[in-house]
Amino acid sequence: MALRANPLEIREQYEKQLKDLQEAYGEAMLELRARKKLAALMEREDDK
């Protein structure tokens, strides 16, 4: 029996991986922005 990949399954798997990566990227960008804002606020507090 030959194993054949179903193109629809491959596409669905690819789209799910892409969606997961996009979500992870979005979360990382939000965290990065939050860290930058926090660092800026901390610097302002240190300047006082």
CHARMM internal coordinates of N, CA and C (Angstrom, degrees):
IC EDIT
DIST 1 N 1 CA 1.4611
DIST 1 CA 1 C 1.5238
ANGL 1 N 1 CA 1 C 109.07
DIST 1 C 2 N 1.2924
ANGL 1 CA 1 C 2 N 115.85
DIHE 1 N 1 CA 1 C 2 N 123.81
DIST 2 N 2 CA 1.4664
ANGL 1 C 2 N 2 CA 120.49
DIHE 1 CA 1 C 2 N 2 CA 179.85
DIST 2 CA 2 C 1.5219
ANGL 2 N 2 CA 2 C 109.49
DIHE 1 C 2 N 2 CA 2 C -86.05
DIST 2 C 3 N 1.3187
ANGL 2 CA 2 C 3 N 115.59
DIHE 2 N 2 CA 2 C 3 N 138.08
DIST 3 N 3 CA 1.4593
ANGL 2 C 3 N 3 CA 119.48
DIHE 2 CA 2 C 3 N 3 CA 177.10
DIST 3 CA 3 C 1.5248
ANGL 3 N 3 CA 3 C 108.93
DIHE 2 C 3 N 3 CA 3 C -86.84
DIST 3 C 4 N 1.2881
ANGL 3 CA 3 C 4 N 115.66
DIHE 3 N 3 CA 3 C 4 N 121.53
DIST 4 N 4 CA 1.4643
ANGL 3 C 4 N 4 CA 119.74
DIHE 3 CA 3 C 4 N 4 CA 178.48
DIST 4 CA 4 C 1.5171
ANGL 4 N 4 CA 4 C 108.94
DIHE 3 C 4 N 4 CA 4 C -119.20
DIST 4 C 5 N 1.2974
ANGL 4 CA 4 C 5 N 116.42
DIHE 4 N 4 CA 4 C 5 N 136.38
DIST 5 N 5 CA 1.4566
ANGL 4 C 5 N 5 CA 121.14
DIHE 4 CA 4 C 5 N 5 CA 178.76
DIST 5 CA 5 C 1.5166
ANGL 5 N 5 CA 5 C 108.93
DIHE 4 C 5 N 5 CA 5 C -84.44
DIST 5 C 6 N 1.3031
ANGL 5 CA 5 C 6 N 115.52
DIHE 5 N 5 CA 5 C 6 N 133.28
DIST 6 N 6 CA 1.4547
ANGL 5 C 6 N 6 CA 121.35
DIHE 5 CA 5 C 6 N 6 CA 176.53
DIST 6 CA 6 C 1.5332
ANGL 6 N 6 CA 6 C 107.68
DIHE 5 C 6 N 6 CA 6 C -80.17
DIST 6 C 7 N 1.3282
ANGL 6 CA 6 C 7 N 118.44
DIHE 6 N 6 CA 6 C 7 N 119.32
DIST 7 N 7 CA 1.4745
ANGL 6 C 7 N 7 CA 120.46
DIHE 6 CA 6 C 7 N 7 CA -177.86
DIST 7 CA 7 C 1.5336
ANGL 7 N 7 CA 7 C 113.28
DIHE 6 C 7 N 7 CA 7 C -55.84
DIST 7 C 8 N 1.3297
ANGL 7 CA 7 C 8 N 116.27
DIHE 7 N 7 CA 7 C 8 N -34.85
DIST 8 N 8 CA 1.4641
ANGL 7 C 8 N 8 CA 119.32
DIHE 7 CA 7 C 8 N 8 CA 179.67
DIST 8 CA 8 C 1.5246
ANGL 8 N 8 CA 8 C 110.79
DIHE 7 C 8 N 8 CA 8 C -66.40
DIST 8 C 9 N 1.3399
ANGL 8 CA 8 C 9 N 116.27
DIHE 8 N 8 CA 8 C 9 N -41.65
DIST 9 N 9 CA 1.4661
ANGL 8 C 9 N 9 CA 120.02
DIHE 8 CA 8 C 9 N 9 CA 178.43
DIST 9 CA 9 C 1.5254
ANGL 9 N 9 CA 9 C 111.15
DIHE 8 C 9 N 9 CA 9 C -64.67
DIST 9 C 10 N 1.3259
ANGL 9 CA 9 C 10 N 115.73
DIHE 9 N 9 CA 9 C 10 N -40.35
DIST 10 N 10 CA 1.4666
ANGL 9 C 10 N 10 CA 120.06
DIHE 9 CA 9 C 10 N 10 CA 178.87
DIST 10 CA 10 C 1.5269
ANGL 10 N 10 CA 10 C 109.63
DIHE 9 C 10 N 10 CA 10 C -62.67
DIST 10 C 11 N 1.3329
ANGL 10 CA 10 C 11 N 115.91
DIHE 10 N 10 CA 10 C 11 N -44.19
DIST 11 N 11 CA 1.4652
ANGL 10 C 11 N 11 CA 119.73
DIHE 10 CA 10 C 11 N 11 CA 179.63
DIST 11 CA 11 C 1.5297
ANGL 11 N 11 CA 11 C 111.19
DIHE 10 C 11 N 11 CA 11 C -63.05
DIST 11 C 12 N 1.3278
ANGL 11 CA 11 C 12 N 116.99
DIHE 11 N 11 CA 11 C 12 N -43.99
DIST 12 N 12 CA 1.4714
ANGL 11 C 12 N 12 CA 120.30
DIHE 11 CA 11 C 12 N 12 CA 179.45
DIST 12 CA 12 C 1.5232
ANGL 12 N 12 CA 12 C 111.15
DIHE 11 C 12 N 12 CA 12 C -62.51
DIST 12 C 13 N 1.3313
ANGL 12 CA 12 C 13 N 115.95
DIHE 12 N 12 CA 12 C 13 N -41.02
DIST 13 N 13 CA 1.4666
ANGL 12 C 13 N 13 CA 120.23
DIHE 12 CA 12 C 13 N 13 CA 179.05
DIST 13 CA 13 C 1.5347
ANGL 13 N 13 CA 13 C 109.93
DIHE 12 C 13 N 13 CA 13 C -64.73
DIST 13 C 14 N 1.3281
ANGL 13 CA 13 C 14 N 116.25
DIHE 13 N 13 CA 13 C 14 N -43.36
DIST 14 N 14 CA 1.4593
ANGL 13 C 14 N 14 CA 121.27
DIHE 13 CA 13 C 14 N 14 CA 178.84
DIST 14 CA 14 C 1.5258
ANGL 14 N 14 CA 14 C 110.61
DIHE 13 C 14 N 14 CA 14 C -61.66
DIST 14 C 15 N 1.3319
ANGL 14 CA 14 C 15 N 116.37
DIHE 14 N 14 CA 14 C 15 N -46.11
DIST 15 N 15 CA 1.4670
ANGL 14 C 15 N 15 CA 119.99
DIHE 14 CA 14 C 15 N 15 CA -178.72
DIST 15 CA 15 C 1.5238
ANGL 15 N 15 CA 15 C 111.37
DIHE 14 C 15 N 15 CA 15 C -64.37
DIST 15 C 16 N 1.3343
ANGL 15 CA 15 C 16 N 117.43
DIHE 15 N 15 CA 15 C 16 N -36.98
DIST 16 N 16 CA 1.4692
ANGL 15 C 16 N 16 CA 120.20
DIHE 15 CA 15 C 16 N 16 CA 178.27
DIST 16 CA 16 C 1.5235
ANGL 16 N 16 CA 16 C 110.08
DIHE 15 C 16 N 16 CA 16 C -66.62
DIST 16 C 17 N 1.3330
ANGL 16 CA 16 C 17 N 116.73
DIHE 16 N 16 CA 16 C 17 N -43.81
DIST 17 N 17 CA 1.4685
ANGL 16 C 17 N 17 CA 119.52
DIHE 16 CA 16 C 17 N 17 CA 178.46
DIST 17 CA 17 C 1.5234
ANGL 17 N 17 CA 17 C 110.54
DIHE 16 C 17 N 17 CA 17 C -61.85
DIST 17 C 18 N 1.3347
ANGL 17 CA 17 C 18 N 116.51
DIHE 17 N 17 CA 17 C 18 N -41.60
DIST 18 N 18 CA 1.4575
ANGL 17 C 18 N 18 CA 120.80
DIHE 17 CA 17 C 18 N 18 CA 179.58
DIST 18 CA 18 C 1.5281
ANGL 18 N 18 CA 18 C 110.64
DIHE 17 C 18 N 18 CA 18 C -62.74
DIST 18 C 19 N 1.3284
ANGL 18 CA 18 C 19 N 116.26
DIHE 18 N 18 CA 18 C 19 N -44.15
DIST 19 N 19 CA 1.4686
ANGL 18 C 19 N 19 CA 120.66
DIHE 18 CA 18 C 19 N 19 CA 179.18
DIST 19 CA 19 C 1.5267
ANGL 19 N 19 CA 19 C 110.26
DIHE 18 C 19 N 19 CA 19 C -62.41
DIST 19 C 20 N 1.3393
ANGL 19 CA 19 C 20 N 116.36
DIHE 19 N 19 CA 19 C 20 N -44.32
DIST 20 N 20 CA 1.4699
ANGL 19 C 20 N 20 CA 120.15
DIHE 19 CA 19 C 20 N 20 CA 179.17
DIST 20 CA 20 C 1.5269
ANGL 20 N 20 CA 20 C 111.11
DIHE 19 C 20 N 20 CA 20 C -61.08
DIST 20 C 21 N 1.3371
ANGL 20 CA 20 C 21 N 116.75
DIHE 20 N 20 CA 20 C 21 N -42.07
DIST 21 N 21 CA 1.4631
ANGL 20 C 21 N 21 CA 120.53
DIHE 20 CA 20 C 21 N 21 CA 179.26
DIST 21 CA 21 C 1.5197
ANGL 21 N 21 CA 21 C 111.43
DIHE 20 C 21 N 21 CA 21 C -66.29
DIST 21 C 22 N 1.3366
ANGL 21 CA 21 C 22 N 116.80
DIHE 21 N 21 CA 21 C 22 N -40.25
DIST 22 N 22 CA 1.4620
ANGL 21 C 22 N 22 CA 120.20
DIHE 21 CA 21 C 22 N 22 CA 179.17
DIST 22 CA 22 C 1.5236
ANGL 22 N 22 CA 22 C 110.52
DIHE 21 C 22 N 22 CA 22 C -63.96
DIST 22 C 23 N 1.3291
ANGL 22 CA 22 C 23 N 116.58
DIHE 22 N 22 CA 22 C 23 N -40.33
DIST 23 N 23 CA 1.4660
ANGL 22 C 23 N 23 CA 119.98
DIHE 22 CA 22 C 23 N 23 CA 178.18
DIST 23 CA 23 C 1.5255
ANGL 23 N 23 CA 23 C 110.94
DIHE 22 C 23 N 23 CA 23 C -65.19
DIST 23 C 24 N 1.3217
ANGL 23 CA 23 C 24 N 116.27
DIHE 23 N 23 CA 23 C 24 N -43.70
DIST 24 N 24 CA 1.4713
ANGL 23 C 24 N 24 CA 120.25
DIHE 23 CA 23 C 24 N 24 CA 179.63
DIST 24 CA 24 C 1.5272
ANGL 24 N 24 CA 24 C 110.39
DIHE 23 C 24 N 24 CA 24 C -63.10
DIST 24 C 25 N 1.3374
ANGL 24 CA 24 C 25 N 116.74
DIHE 24 N 24 CA 24 C 25 N -40.95
DIST 25 N 25 CA 1.4593
ANGL 24 C 25 N 25 CA 120.83
DIHE 24 CA 24 C 25 N 25 CA 178.61
DIST 25 CA 25 C 1.5241
ANGL 25 N 25 CA 25 C 110.22
DIHE 24 C 25 N 25 CA 25 C -62.68
DIST 25 C 26 N 1.3229
ANGL 25 CA 25 C 26 N 116.07
DIHE 25 N 25 CA 25 C 26 N -44.99
DIST 26 N 26 CA 1.4658
ANGL 25 C 26 N 26 CA 120.24
DIHE 25 CA 25 C 26 N 26 CA 179.33
DIST 26 CA 26 C 1.5183
ANGL 26 N 26 CA 26 C 111.65
DIHE 25 C 26 N 26 CA 26 C -59.84
DIST 26 C 27 N 1.3235
ANGL 26 CA 26 C 27 N 116.31
DIHE 26 N 26 CA 26 C 27 N -44.10
DIST 27 N 27 CA 1.4623
ANGL 26 C 27 N 27 CA 120.26
DIHE 26 CA 26 C 27 N 27 CA 178.84
DIST 27 CA 27 C 1.5281
ANGL 27 N 27 CA 27 C 111.13
DIHE 26 C 27 N 27 CA 27 C -63.54
DIST 27 C 28 N 1.3235
ANGL 27 CA 27 C 28 N 116.48
DIHE 27 N 27 CA 27 C 28 N -40.50
DIST 28 N 28 CA 1.4700
ANGL 27 C 28 N 28 CA 120.35
DIHE 27 CA 27 C 28 N 28 CA 179.64
DIST 28 CA 28 C 1.5260
ANGL 28 N 28 CA 28 C 110.24
DIHE 27 C 28 N 28 CA 28 C -64.68
DIST 28 C 29 N 1.3248
ANGL 28 CA 28 C 29 N 117.06
DIHE 28 N 28 CA 28 C 29 N -40.22
DIST 29 N 29 CA 1.4620
ANGL 28 C 29 N 29 CA 119.81
DIHE 28 CA 28 C 29 N 29 CA 179.33
DIST 29 CA 29 C 1.5255
ANGL 29 N 29 CA 29 C 111.00
DIHE 28 C 29 N 29 CA 29 C -65.73
DIST 29 C 30 N 1.3252
ANGL 29 CA 29 C 30 N 117.32
DIHE 29 N 29 CA 29 C 30 N -40.47
DIST 30 N 30 CA 1.4664
ANGL 29 C 30 N 30 CA 120.54
DIHE 29 CA 29 C 30 N 30 CA 177.35
DIST 30 CA 30 C 1.5180
ANGL 30 N 30 CA 30 C 110.94
DIHE 29 C 30 N 30 CA 30 C -62.42
DIST 30 C 31 N 1.3343
ANGL 30 CA 30 C 31 N 115.99
DIHE 30 N 30 CA 30 C 31 N -42.79
DIST 31 N 31 CA 1.4626
ANGL 30 C 31 N 31 CA 119.69
DIHE 30 CA 30 C 31 N 31 CA 179.57
DIST 31 CA 31 C 1.5253
ANGL 31 N 31 CA 31 C 110.72
DIHE 30 C 31 N 31 CA 31 C -64.53
DIST 31 C 32 N 1.3120
ANGL 31 CA 31 C 32 N 116.49
DIHE 31 N 31 CA 31 C 32 N -40.54
DIST 32 N 32 CA 1.4595
ANGL 31 C 32 N 32 CA 120.87
DIHE 31 CA 31 C 32 N 32 CA 179.46
DIST 32 CA 32 C 1.5272
ANGL 32 N 32 CA 32 C 110.44
DIHE 31 C 32 N 32 CA 32 C -62.66
DIST 32 C 33 N 1.3339
ANGL 32 CA 32 C 33 N 116.73
DIHE 32 N 32 CA 32 C 33 N -44.87
DIST 33 N 33 CA 1.4715
ANGL 32 C 33 N 33 CA 119.80
DIHE 32 CA 32 C 33 N 33 CA 177.94
DIST 33 CA 33 C 1.5198
ANGL 33 N 33 CA 33 C 111.05
DIHE 32 C 33 N 33 CA 33 C -61.21
DIST 33 C 34 N 1.3409
ANGL 33 CA 33 C 34 N 116.02
DIHE 33 N 33 CA 33 C 34 N -42.85
DIST 34 N 34 CA 1.4639
ANGL 33 C 34 N 34 CA 119.86
DIHE 33 CA 33 C 34 N 34 CA -179.78
DIST 34 CA 34 C 1.5251
ANGL 34 N 34 CA 34 C 110.52
DIHE 33 C 34 N 34 CA 34 C -62.70
DIST 34 C 35 N 1.3248
ANGL 34 CA 34 C 35 N 116.87
DIHE 34 N 34 CA 34 C 35 N -41.70
DIST 35 N 35 CA 1.4744
ANGL 34 C 35 N 35 CA 120.11
DIHE 34 CA 34 C 35 N 35 CA 179.40
DIST 35 CA 35 C 1.5243
ANGL 35 N 35 CA 35 C 111.01
DIHE 34 C 35 N 35 CA 35 C -64.36
DIST 35 C 36 N 1.3448
ANGL 35 CA 35 C 36 N 116.33
DIHE 35 N 35 CA 35 C 36 N -40.20
DIST 36 N 36 CA 1.4644
ANGL 35 C 36 N 36 CA 119.53
DIHE 35 CA 35 C 36 N 36 CA 179.33
DIST 36 CA 36 C 1.5211
ANGL 36 N 36 CA 36 C 110.81
DIHE 35 C 36 N 36 CA 36 C -65.07
DIST 36 C 37 N 1.3428
ANGL 36 CA 36 C 37 N 117.18
DIHE 36 N 36 CA 36 C 37 N -41.66
DIST 37 N 37 CA 1.4666
ANGL 36 C 37 N 37 CA 120.51
DIHE 36 CA 36 C 37 N 37 CA 178.28
DIST 37 CA 37 C 1.5229
ANGL 37 N 37 CA 37 C 110.51
DIHE 36 C 37 N 37 CA 37 C -63.34
DIST 37 C 38 N 1.3282
ANGL 37 CA 37 C 38 N 115.95
DIHE 37 N 37 CA 37 C 38 N -43.50
DIST 38 N 38 CA 1.4602
ANGL 37 C 38 N 38 CA 119.97
DIHE 37 CA 37 C 38 N 38 CA 179.70
DIST 38 CA 38 C 1.5258
ANGL 38 N 38 CA 38 C 110.33
DIHE 37 C 38 N 38 CA 38 C -62.43
DIST 38 C 39 N 1.3272
ANGL 38 CA 38 C 39 N 116.38
DIHE 38 N 38 CA 38 C 39 N -43.54
DIST 39 N 39 CA 1.4683
ANGL 38 C 39 N 39 CA 119.76
DIHE 38 CA 38 C 39 N 39 CA 179.61
DIST 39 CA 39 C 1.5234
ANGL 39 N 39 CA 39 C 110.21
DIHE 38 C 39 N 39 CA 39 C -61.92
DIST 39 C 40 N 1.3355
ANGL 39 CA 39 C 40 N 117.16
DIHE 39 N 39 CA 39 C 40 N -41.07
DIST 40 N 40 CA 1.4715
ANGL 39 C 40 N 40 CA 120.58
DIHE 39 CA 39 C 40 N 40 CA 179.44
DIST 40 CA 40 C 1.5347
ANGL 40 N 40 CA 40 C 110.24
DIHE 39 C 40 N 40 CA 40 C -64.46
DIST 40 C 41 N 1.3172
ANGL 40 CA 40 C 41 N 117.07
DIHE 40 N 40 CA 40 C 41 N -41.01
DIST 41 N 41 CA 1.4678
ANGL 40 C 41 N 41 CA 120.42
DIHE 40 CA 40 C 41 N 41 CA 178.64
DIST 41 CA 41 C 1.5155
ANGL 41 N 41 CA 41 C 110.91
DIHE 40 C 41 N 41 CA 41 C -65.78
DIST 41 C 42 N 1.3301
ANGL 41 CA 41 C 42 N 116.45
DIHE 41 N 41 CA 41 C 42 N -40.20
DIST 42 N 42 CA 1.4540
ANGL 41 C 42 N 42 CA 120.06
DIHE 41 CA 41 C 42 N 42 CA 179.56
DIST 42 CA 42 C 1.5326
ANGL 42 N 42 CA 42 C 110.69
DIHE 41 C 42 N 42 CA 42 C -65.03
DIST 42 C 43 N 1.3192
ANGL 42 CA 42 C 43 N 116.41
DIHE 42 N 42 CA 42 C 43 N -37.89
DIST 43 N 43 CA 1.4801
ANGL 42 C 43 N 43 CA 119.82
DIHE 42 CA 42 C 43 N 43 CA 177.93
DIST 43 CA 43 C 1.5147
ANGL 43 N 43 CA 43 C 110.47
DIHE 42 C 43 N 43 CA 43 C -63.75
DIST 43 C 44 N 1.3242
ANGL 43 CA 43 C 44 N 116.01
DIHE 43 N 43 CA 43 C 44 N -42.30
DIST 44 N 44 CA 1.4744
ANGL 43 C 44 N 44 CA 119.63
DIHE 43 CA 43 C 44 N 44 CA 178.63
DIST 44 CA 44 C 1.5217
ANGL 44 N 44 CA 44 C 111.08
DIHE 43 C 44 N 44 CA 44 C -61.10
DIST 44 C 45 N 1.3394
ANGL 44 CA 44 C 45 N 116.13
DIHE 44 N 44 CA 44 C 45 N -41.13
DIST 45 N 45 CA 1.4555
ANGL 44 C 45 N 45 CA 120.36
DIHE 44 CA 44 C 45 N 45 CA 179.13
DIST 45 CA 45 C 1.5423
ANGL 45 N 45 CA 45 C 110.18
DIHE 44 C 45 N 45 CA 45 C -64.52
DIST 45 C 46 N 1.3239
ANGL 45 CA 45 C 46 N 116.63
DIHE 45 N 45 CA 45 C 46 N -38.13
DIST 46 N 46 CA 1.4618
ANGL 45 C 46 N 46 CA 120.58
DIHE 45 CA 45 C 46 N 46 CA 179.97
DIST 46 CA 46 C 1.5280
ANGL 46 N 46 CA 46 C 111.43
DIHE 45 C 46 N 46 CA 46 C -67.81
DIST 46 C 47 N 1.3297
ANGL 46 CA 46 C 47 N 117.51
DIHE 46 N 46 CA 46 C 47 N -29.22
DIST 47 N 47 CA 1.4620
ANGL 46 C 47 N 47 CA 121.85
DIHE 46 CA 46 C 47 N 47 CA -178.71
DIST 47 CA 47 C 1.5239
ANGL 47 N 47 CA 47 C 112.32
DIHE 46 C 47 N 47 CA 47 C -73.59
DIST 47 C 48 N 1.3114
ANGL 47 CA 47 C 48 N 116.97
DIHE 47 N 47 CA 47 C 48 N -17.79
DIST 48 N 48 CA 1.4776
ANGL 47 C 48 N 48 CA 120.31
DIHE 47 CA 47 C 48 N 48 CA -176.94
DIST 48 CA 48 C 1.5114
ANGL 48 N 48 CA 48 C 111.34
DIHE 47 C 48 N 48 CA 48 C -72.71
END
COOR INIT
IC SEED 1 N 1 CA 1 C
IC BUILD
